[in-house]
Amino acid sequence: MKKVLIVEDDIDILSLIHLHLTDLDCDVTKSMNGKEGLQLSLDDSYDLIILDIMLPDLDGLAICGHLRAHNIYTPILMLTAKSEEFDKVLGLESGADDYLTKPFGIREFIARVKALLRRSERFSNAASAVADSIRIGQIEIDVTKRKVNLGGSRVDLTPKEFELLVLLAESPGRSYSRAELLHKVWGYEFTGYEHTVNSHINRLRSKIEPQEANPRYVLTTWGVGYRFNDEI
């Protein structure tokens, strides 16, 4: 049984989400307050946190940032009434794994939840199968501690950026299509979100490439997708 924490101050949405998560055989904990939600996140371990952005006392972005700063990498699905691209980027940059704008369809919500739970389990299993650390060129990846250093300096990556980097770096030279990356990193079984991969690759490059316009590490395989340079 998967443990899920919901932090949402709209009682109707909270009840609806709770109902459908229970149908998925999830053990659900609920909170309608930001500070309480943060404390619950710190006091117990969960397989998924569903987090509204607009909350009393402490907003969802602050909660997400606080958890990531404390090396808590539980998958986070952000819920918000805001639909502007700027707000989506803020949510993802704060460390959220996915983003769903209200109002949303239940089928879409369930698909996102299932994808995050599958992806979390898949990445956990994969991480135990690869080396504890990967070093290529100036990049050193500590897989266990989820830390990345570039030339001796710490690089702060979001969970998705880190997982993309590990997936590519553990198989240098292997090209992944956007659909493959979407499936392996996000867990999505459906198409239409390939642009998400592009935006995350661009942000990853901005943090690890000496020259973003002329990447050294994460290369584009034209007509296919992306690969990690195997000639460094």
Backbone bond lengths (Angstrom), bond angles and torsions (degrees), N, CA, C in turn:
res aa  C-N    CA-C-N  psi(-1)  N-CA   C-N-CA  omega(-1)  CA-C   N-CA-C  phi
1 M - - - 1.469 - - 1.531 109.39 -
2 K 1.329 115.90 127.18 1.455 121.48 -179.55 1.530 110.36 -82.76
3 K 1.343 114.87 138.98 1.461 120.09 178.90 1.527 109.64 -96.82
4 V 1.335 115.77 126.41 1.458 121.10 -177.09 1.523 109.49 -127.33
5 L 1.324 115.68 134.12 1.463 122.09 174.31 1.522 108.81 -106.64
6 I 1.343 116.86 128.85 1.464 121.91 174.62 1.518 108.45 -110.66
7 V 1.329 117.21 126.21 1.463 122.19 174.86 1.527 106.06 -119.33
8 E 1.325 116.16 101.11 1.469 122.74 -172.38 1.529 108.69 -152.32
9 D 1.345 117.32 129.18 1.466 119.67 -175.58 1.522 113.53 -95.38
10 D 1.318 118.69 -3.27 1.465 121.71 174.99 1.525 107.70 -89.50
11 I 1.323 117.18 111.17 1.454 121.63 -172.89 1.521 112.22 -61.94
12 D 1.332 117.37 -35.06 1.466 119.71 -179.36 1.527 111.16 -68.34
13 I 1.331 116.52 -45.22 1.463 120.45 178.24 1.521 109.90 -65.98
14 L 1.329 116.52 -41.82 1.462 121.04 179.63 1.532 111.02 -58.42
15 S 1.334 115.89 -45.34 1.468 120.61 -178.98 1.524 111.22 -66.47
16 L 1.329 116.30 -40.18 1.462 120.67 -179.72 1.529 111.09 -64.99
17 I 1.317 115.89 -45.94 1.464 120.23 179.40 1.530 110.45 -63.21
18 H 1.319 115.12 -44.16 1.469 120.06 179.37 1.522 111.06 -57.78
19 L 1.319 116.52 -44.08 1.459 121.34 -179.53 1.522 111.56 -59.07
20 H 1.324 116.57 -47.41 1.465 119.74 -175.89 1.523 112.22 -74.54
21 L 1.321 117.78 -31.41 1.463 119.67 175.52 1.525 110.52 -69.01
22 T 1.316 116.75 -35.64 1.463 120.48 176.28 1.525 110.03 -64.06
23 D 1.332 116.71 -37.76 1.466 120.73 176.45 1.525 111.60 -62.67
24 L 1.352 116.22 -25.74 1.469 120.86 177.70 1.529 111.62 -88.71
25 D 1.336 116.17 11.20 1.473 122.30 179.23 1.519 112.39 64.53
26 C 1.334 116.38 35.23 1.460 120.62 176.70 1.528 110.31 -92.91
27 D 1.318 115.27 145.94 1.463 122.45 172.30 1.525 106.66 -89.36
28 V 1.335 117.30 109.66 1.460 122.27 -168.18 1.525 111.96 -106.60
29 T 1.336 115.15 132.29 1.460 122.64 170.63 1.522 107.64 -113.78
30 K 1.345 116.63 137.78 1.460 120.59 -175.13 1.523 111.60 -119.80
31 S 1.338 114.76 147.82 1.458 121.28 173.30 1.528 108.62 -148.51
32 M 1.326 116.23 144.65 1.465 121.09 178.24 1.524 111.45 -113.73
33 N 1.321 116.61 13.34 1.452 121.57 -174.14 1.523 110.44 -134.75
34 G 1.325 117.45 135.73 1.456 121.27 -175.52 1.516 113.96 -62.73
35 K 1.319 117.43 -47.57 1.467 120.02 -178.53 1.523 111.42 -65.25
36 E 1.336 116.21 -40.36 1.459 119.58 177.85 1.521 110.52 -65.56
37 G 1.346 115.90 -40.93 1.459 120.22 179.01 1.513 111.71 -61.12
38 L 1.329 117.01 -41.09 1.464 120.86 177.97 1.524 110.43 -63.34
39 Q 1.319 116.82 -44.65 1.458 120.16 -179.07 1.525 111.66 -63.27
40 L 1.336 116.59 -40.52 1.459 120.47 176.76 1.534 110.38 -61.61
41 S 1.328 115.78 -39.52 1.469 120.93 -179.82 1.520 111.49 -64.44
42 L 1.334 116.18 -33.57 1.458 120.91 -178.55 1.526 112.45 -82.88
43 D 1.334 115.65 -29.41 1.463 120.24 -174.04 1.521 113.74 -84.25
44 D 1.320 117.67 -20.87 1.457 120.51 -176.34 1.522 109.03 -139.76
45 S 1.323 116.60 165.91 1.461 120.78 177.93 1.525 109.10 -105.92
46 Y 1.329 115.85 140.97 1.459 122.44 -177.90 1.526 109.52 -130.40
47 D 1.316 114.80 158.05 1.466 120.48 175.27 1.520 111.03 -86.64
48 L 1.337 117.04 -20.19 1.464 121.82 -179.19 1.519 108.89 -160.16
49 I 1.332 115.85 140.67 1.466 121.93 172.75 1.521 108.06 -119.31
50 I 1.333 116.42 125.28 1.465 122.32 176.09 1.516 106.57 -103.77
51 L 1.317 116.36 117.92 1.462 121.19 -163.90 1.529 111.39 -129.13
52 D 1.323 116.00 118.42 1.458 120.65 173.76 1.530 108.83 -76.23
53 I 1.327 116.56 147.73 1.465 118.52 179.52 1.529 111.19 -78.84
54 M 1.338 116.79 -47.42 1.462 120.46 -177.34 1.522 109.65 -87.93
55 L 1.355 115.80 104.47 1.464 121.76 -176.82 1.524 110.55 -133.10
56 P 1.331 116.83 152.36 1.470 119.12 174.31 1.530 110.98 -65.71
57 D 1.310 116.65 144.25 1.469 125.66 173.73 1.522 114.68 75.26
58 L 1.330 117.31 -46.25 1.464 120.06 -176.86 1.516 108.19 -150.28
59 D 1.355 117.61 123.79 1.460 118.64 -175.32 1.525 111.90 -79.52
60 G 1.336 114.48 164.76 1.454 121.01 -175.19 1.514 113.81 -63.17
61 L 1.325 117.90 -34.69 1.464 120.94 178.76 1.522 110.76 -62.90
62 A 1.341 116.69 -41.21 1.458 120.87 179.48 1.527 110.49 -67.09
63 I 1.335 116.52 -40.34 1.469 120.37 178.37 1.526 110.08 -61.96
64 C 1.323 116.03 -47.26 1.462 121.56 -178.61 1.524 110.32 -60.56
65 G 1.324 116.68 -47.65 1.455 120.85 179.78 1.521 112.28 -61.61
66 H 1.326 116.21 -38.54 1.461 120.75 179.82 1.529 110.82 -65.51
67 L 1.315 117.28 -43.31 1.467 120.66 -179.89 1.519 110.89 -63.91
68 R 1.325 117.27 -45.01 1.471 120.06 -179.19 1.520 110.79 -66.04
69 A 1.332 116.70 -35.64 1.464 119.61 178.66 1.522 111.40 -65.79
70 H 1.338 116.66 -24.80 1.463 121.86 178.22 1.531 111.42 -97.92
71 N 1.337 115.46 19.44 1.468 121.62 175.95 1.532 113.02 58.54
72 I 1.324 115.92 35.25 1.463 121.82 172.60 1.520 106.93 -101.27
73 Y 1.333 116.43 111.69 1.463 120.51 -171.48 1.525 112.53 -110.29
74 T 1.312 116.65 28.20 1.460 120.90 172.78 1.526 109.26 -55.60
75 P 1.340 118.41 132.65 1.469 119.42 177.98 1.529 111.34 -56.36
76 I 1.330 115.77 136.86 1.467 121.76 -179.20 1.521 109.89 -123.29
77 L 1.330 115.12 125.87 1.460 122.07 173.50 1.521 107.45 -105.23
78 M 1.331 116.85 115.55 1.458 122.15 -179.88 1.528 110.58 -83.86
79 L 1.320 116.19 136.81 1.457 122.40 172.89 1.523 108.21 -118.85
80 T 1.317 116.70 135.38 1.462 119.25 178.90 1.512 111.20 -159.69
81 A 1.323 115.16 153.32 1.459 120.37 175.53 1.522 110.80 -81.67
82 K 1.324 116.59 -11.74 1.461 120.36 -178.90 1.520 109.91 -79.91
83 S 1.321 116.67 137.81 1.468 120.13 -177.16 1.523 113.39 -120.53
84 E 1.352 117.59 -3.45 1.450 119.26 -178.76 1.525 110.80 -64.88
85 E 1.329 116.69 145.16 1.460 121.80 -179.81 1.518 111.07 -58.12
86 F 1.336 117.37 -34.89 1.465 121.08 -179.38 1.522 111.05 -60.00
87 D 1.340 116.24 -41.40 1.458 120.67 -179.61 1.521 110.81 -68.74
88 K 1.343 117.04 -35.61 1.458 120.12 177.49 1.519 110.43 -64.41
89 V 1.321 116.26 -44.19 1.463 120.46 179.39 1.525 110.23 -62.55
90 L 1.344 117.12 -41.71 1.459 120.18 177.83 1.517 111.16 -58.85
91 G 1.332 116.14 -43.81 1.455 120.29 179.80 1.508 112.17 -62.54
92 L 1.318 116.64 -44.71 1.467 120.69 -179.13 1.521 111.48 -70.06
93 E 1.329 116.84 -38.17 1.464 119.78 -179.63 1.524 111.25 -69.70
94 S 1.324 117.68 -25.99 1.462 120.22 178.73 1.523 111.24 -74.85
95 G 1.352 116.32 -10.02 1.456 119.56 176.43 1.505 114.62 116.80
96 A 1.339 118.07 3.11 1.464 120.13 178.15 1.527 109.89 -67.39
97 D 1.331 116.03 151.37 1.460 121.40 -179.57 1.517 112.13 -91.77
98 D 1.320 116.48 -29.06 1.463 120.03 -179.50 1.520 108.29 -154.23
99 Y 1.335 115.47 169.46 1.449 121.95 -169.29 1.514 108.69 -144.88
100 L 1.335 117.07 127.65 1.464 121.34 179.88 1.521 108.63 -131.41
101 T 1.337 115.82 126.52 1.460 121.44 -176.34 1.521 111.32 -93.59
102 K 1.322 116.75 132.15 1.457 122.32 175.63 1.538 109.27 -76.90
103 P 1.323 117.96 144.33 1.474 127.21 -6.40 1.528 110.26 -77.23
104 F 1.312 116.74 147.57 1.460 121.12 -179.52 1.524 109.70 -127.58
105 G 1.319 115.20 155.02 1.452 120.61 177.40 1.522 110.26 -80.58
106 I 1.313 115.70 146.25 1.464 120.16 -178.32 1.524 111.22 -64.31
107 R 1.323 118.09 -38.38 1.472 120.18 179.24 1.519 110.41 -61.28
108 E 1.334 116.52 -41.12 1.467 120.46 177.77 1.525 110.38 -65.05
109 F 1.322 116.51 -43.62 1.457 121.41 179.28 1.529 110.92 -59.60
110 I 1.322 117.01 -48.03 1.465 121.18 -179.18 1.524 110.81 -62.95
111 A 1.347 116.76 -39.26 1.463 120.19 178.41 1.518 110.82 -62.35
112 R 1.331 116.92 -42.30 1.469 120.13 179.78 1.535 110.94 -65.71
113 V 1.332 116.16 -42.81 1.464 120.26 -179.99 1.525 110.53 -61.91
114 K 1.321 116.99 -48.07 1.464 120.69 -179.93 1.523 110.97 -60.83
115 A 1.337 115.94 -40.67 1.465 120.29 -179.43 1.524 110.84 -63.81
116 L 1.325 117.14 -43.37 1.471 119.97 -179.33 1.526 111.44 -67.12
117 L 1.320 117.19 -38.85 1.464 120.05 178.52 1.527 111.20 -66.70
118 R 1.335 116.13 -40.95 1.470 119.90 178.18 1.521 110.61 -66.67
119 R 1.321 116.24 -45.04 1.458 121.00 -177.94 1.524 110.62 -63.19
120 S 1.316 116.97 -39.98 1.458 120.74 179.67 1.517 110.89 -62.33
121 E 1.324 116.63 -44.61 1.463 120.61 179.95 1.520 111.43 -68.59
122 R 1.345 116.11 -39.73 1.460 120.87 -179.30 1.518 110.65 -65.34
123 F 1.330 117.27 -43.77 1.455 119.76 -178.44 1.514 111.19 -69.25
124 S 1.326 117.18 -36.49 1.458 120.71 177.74 1.520 110.73 -61.99
125 N 1.329 116.41 -43.21 1.463 120.52 178.31 1.524 111.39 -67.34
126 A 1.340 115.64 -40.72 1.466 120.07 -178.87 1.517 111.08 -66.35
127 A 1.336 116.49 -39.13 1.462 120.64 -178.14 1.521 111.45 -62.45
128 S 1.339 115.88 -34.01 1.456 118.81 179.61 1.521 112.11 -74.89
129 A 1.354 116.19 -15.36 1.460 120.32 -177.27 1.521 112.72 -93.51
130 V 1.341 117.58 -16.41 1.458 119.99 -179.55 1.527 109.44 -98.95
131 A 1.322 115.41 170.86 1.463 120.32 179.80 1.524 110.45 -61.50
132 D 1.346 116.18 152.97 1.456 120.14 178.86 1.521 111.00 -62.83
133 S 1.330 116.85 -28.82 1.462 120.22 178.88 1.521 109.75 -141.77
134 I 1.318 114.77 150.57 1.457 122.59 178.15 1.519 107.16 -127.69
135 R 1.327 116.30 129.55 1.462 119.45 178.16 1.514 109.41 -128.66
136 I 1.319 116.02 121.85 1.464 122.66 178.74 1.527 107.55 -138.41
137 G 1.312 116.39 119.59 1.457 119.29 -177.79 1.521 109.89 60.82
138 Q 1.316 117.64 -128.80 1.458 123.09 -179.81 1.527 112.78 -90.12
139 I 1.335 116.09 -0.23 1.464 119.85 -177.09 1.521 110.33 -96.16
140 E 1.323 116.39 129.33 1.465 122.32 173.74 1.525 108.05 -124.65
141 I 1.332 115.93 124.37 1.462 121.95 -177.38 1.525 108.78 -113.54
142 D 1.309 116.99 120.33 1.464 121.87 172.62 1.526 106.23 -94.69
143 V 1.330 116.25 101.22 1.464 120.96 -173.57 1.522 111.17 -66.35
144 T 1.320 116.90 -41.42 1.459 120.66 -177.55 1.518 112.32 -65.58
145 K 1.327 116.78 -45.59 1.469 121.17 -178.38 1.525 112.82 -88.98
146 R 1.338 115.65 -3.96 1.472 121.77 179.00 1.529 111.01 56.64
147 K 1.330 115.30 47.09 1.459 120.99 178.40 1.518 110.19 -120.02
148 V 1.318 116.09 146.28 1.463 122.06 178.80 1.520 108.68 -129.08
149 N 1.331 115.20 131.61 1.461 121.15 174.89 1.525 109.31 -119.93
150 L 1.315 115.73 140.98 1.457 122.07 177.54 1.522 107.52 -124.44
151 G 1.337 115.54 110.54 1.452 120.09 -177.98 1.514 112.90 60.06
152 G 1.345 116.90 31.18 1.459 121.41 179.06 1.512 114.76 90.97
153 S 1.342 117.38 -6.60 1.468 121.09 -179.84 1.519 110.56 -105.45
154 R 1.316 116.46 139.12 1.462 121.91 -178.96 1.531 110.34 -67.51
155 V 1.330 115.87 137.68 1.461 122.39 175.44 1.516 107.81 -116.25
156 D 1.319 117.33 123.01 1.454 121.45 -179.70 1.522 109.88 -89.26
157 L 1.332 115.71 117.20 1.457 121.94 179.35 1.519 110.13 -117.36
158 T 1.318 115.99 149.05 1.459 120.13 172.13 1.529 107.80 -72.49
159 P 1.336 118.64 163.92 1.473 119.99 179.56 1.515 113.58 -54.59
160 K 1.319 118.13 -41.93 1.461 120.49 -178.31 1.531 111.02 -69.99
161 E 1.323 117.42 -39.83 1.458 120.44 177.43 1.527 110.09 -61.69
162 F 1.333 116.49 -41.60 1.457 120.65 179.21 1.531 110.58 -63.35
163 E 1.316 117.01 -45.44 1.464 120.29 -177.99 1.526 111.83 -66.50
164 L 1.319 116.73 -36.76 1.463 120.37 174.27 1.528 110.46 -61.10
165 L 1.329 115.93 -46.47 1.461 120.66 -178.37 1.523 111.45 -62.11
166 V 1.336 117.17 -45.07 1.465 120.45 179.95 1.521 110.70 -62.92
167 L 1.325 116.86 -45.24 1.466 120.52 -178.85 1.523 111.06 -59.58
168 L 1.315 117.43 -45.25 1.459 121.07 -178.80 1.527 111.34 -71.81
169 A 1.340 117.14 -42.34 1.467 120.98 -173.71 1.522 112.73 -72.59
170 E 1.329 118.06 -25.45 1.464 118.61 -179.55 1.523 112.16 -76.75
171 S 1.342 117.32 -11.68 1.472 121.29 177.64 1.524 109.72 -136.10
172 P 1.344 118.22 67.13 1.474 120.71 -178.50 1.525 111.09 -56.44
173 G 1.310 115.24 137.27 1.458 120.81 178.68 1.512 114.04 91.29
174 R 1.325 117.91 -18.94 1.462 120.29 179.61 1.524 109.56 -81.32
175 S 1.312 116.51 128.20 1.456 121.52 179.86 1.528 110.57 -91.95
176 Y 1.319 115.29 133.19 1.460 122.27 177.18 1.520 109.12 -113.99
177 S 1.307 116.54 133.93 1.458 119.63 173.55 1.527 108.62 -73.90
178 R 1.323 116.48 163.25 1.459 119.80 178.01 1.521 110.86 -62.57
179 A 1.322 116.01 -37.08 1.474 119.79 178.61 1.526 110.78 -64.10
180 E 1.351 117.85 -39.04 1.469 121.21 177.93 1.522 110.69 -64.81
181 L 1.325 116.77 -44.32 1.456 120.44 179.74 1.524 110.65 -64.10
182 L 1.322 115.96 -40.32 1.456 120.62 178.32 1.524 110.51 -60.53
183 H 1.322 115.69 -41.16 1.456 120.78 -178.91 1.526 111.69 -71.71
184 K 1.339 117.36 -44.65 1.459 120.79 -174.20 1.521 112.99 -76.37
185 V 1.326 117.87 -36.26 1.464 120.78 -175.68 1.525 112.22 -94.37
186 W 1.343 116.49 -42.24 1.465 119.78 -179.29 1.524 112.66 -94.14
187 G 1.329 116.54 -22.96 1.452 119.85 -179.42 1.510 113.79 83.18
188 Y 1.340 117.96 6.61 1.454 120.60 -178.17 1.523 110.77 -70.93
189 E 1.323 115.08 134.73 1.456 120.82 177.17 1.524 111.22 -98.88
190 F 1.320 116.69 1.65 1.453 119.92 -176.88 1.524 110.55 -122.70
191 T 1.318 116.31 159.50 1.459 121.44 -177.65 1.527 110.35 -95.47
192 G 1.318 115.43 175.54 1.451 120.64 177.42 1.517 113.23 108.07
193 Y 1.343 117.21 -3.14 1.458 120.46 -177.86 1.522 111.85 -120.21
194 E 1.357 116.54 21.43 1.461 119.61 -177.88 1.522 112.35 -61.50
195 H 1.349 117.05 -26.52 1.458 119.54 178.75 1.527 111.61 -62.71
196 T 1.346 116.27 -26.42 1.459 120.45 176.67 1.517 110.64 -61.73
197 V 1.336 116.36 -40.47 1.462 120.99 178.18 1.526 109.71 -62.74
198 N 1.313 117.19 -46.52 1.467 121.18 -179.09 1.527 111.49 -57.39
199 S 1.338 116.64 -45.77 1.463 119.47 -176.73 1.527 111.16 -67.17
200 H 1.334 117.29 -36.43 1.461 119.80 178.51 1.533 111.61 -71.21
201 I 1.323 117.08 -37.94 1.465 120.15 175.90 1.519 109.87 -62.07
202 N 1.322 116.93 -42.33 1.471 120.47 179.66 1.522 111.20 -62.49
203 R 1.340 117.30 -41.68 1.463 120.01 179.16 1.529 111.03 -69.27
204 L 1.335 116.42 -37.92 1.464 119.99 177.17 1.522 110.29 -61.91
205 R 1.323 116.48 -45.62 1.464 120.26 178.98 1.528 111.63 -60.93
206 S 1.321 116.75 -38.33 1.471 119.56 -178.55 1.523 111.72 -63.57
207 K 1.341 116.79 -20.73 1.463 120.64 -177.55 1.527 114.08 -98.29
208 I 1.356 117.24 -23.94 1.471 118.14 -174.44 1.520 114.05 -118.16
209 E 1.316 117.51 -14.83 1.464 119.44 -175.97 1.524 111.48 -90.23
210 P 1.345 118.22 131.81 1.462 120.68 174.67 1.524 111.37 -60.18
211 Q 1.345 116.16 -38.26 1.459 122.21 176.29 1.533 107.64 -131.62
212 E 1.312 115.13 104.67 1.470 119.44 -175.04 1.522 112.23 -59.33
213 A 1.342 116.90 -35.42 1.464 120.52 -178.94 1.523 112.13 -73.40
214 N 1.338 116.14 -18.35 1.464 121.17 179.49 1.533 108.53 -132.06
215 P 1.343 116.44 72.34 1.473 120.23 -171.50 1.516 113.89 -61.86
216 R 1.332 115.62 143.17 1.454 122.11 178.32 1.525 111.50 -100.14
217 Y 1.329 116.60 -33.62 1.457 120.71 -172.81 1.536 113.28 -100.14
218 V 1.320 117.13 -61.02 1.466 121.11 -177.82 1.527 108.75 -94.24
219 L 1.325 115.09 107.86 1.459 121.41 -173.83 1.533 111.11 -103.36
220 T 1.317 114.97 154.63 1.459 121.42 175.34 1.527 109.16 -92.25
221 T 1.318 116.40 129.52 1.458 121.47 171.28 1.520 106.75 -99.82
222 W 1.298 116.16 103.19 1.457 120.71 -171.60 1.523 111.39 -59.37
223 G 1.319 114.34 132.19 1.455 120.78 179.96 1.511 113.72 83.13
224 V 1.354 116.39 -4.74 1.470 119.97 -179.21 1.519 110.52 -123.81
225 G 1.333 117.18 -68.46 1.457 120.86 -176.28 1.508 111.54 171.22
226 Y 1.338 117.02 -115.71 1.453 121.23 -174.67 1.523 110.98 -137.18
227 R 1.351 115.22 155.84 1.458 121.74 177.27 1.526 108.31 -149.47
228 F 1.342 115.32 161.54 1.452 120.04 174.29 1.520 108.29 -95.25
229 N 1.318 116.77 136.67 1.457 122.63 -175.92 1.535 111.05 -59.17
230 D 1.324 117.49 124.23 1.463 121.97 179.20 1.525 112.14 -103.07
231 E 1.332 117.00 14.38 1.462 120.90 -179.29 1.522 112.57 -118.49
232 I 1.321 116.21 23.84 1.465 120.45 179.45 1.530 109.54 -87.38
